């Protein structure tokens, strides 16, 4: 709905957006579950610890060294 239409209908134009970040415990196993576990492609996704997944993503974007140094100094 466009702003003009909302104004014409007397609707509230305020909108608040927020970002929420979350993560799993580092030792949580990530793997296909439920009906996805029985799919032929489930074998393409071996079990992986959540901490390892985070480390892999940090390496891909070049932040692994910074994250490791921060954790060591903390």
ABEGO torsion letter per residue (X at the ends): XBAAAAAAAGBBABBBBBBBBBBBBAABBBBBBEAAAABAAAAABBBBBAAAAAAAAAAAAGAAAAAAAAAAAX
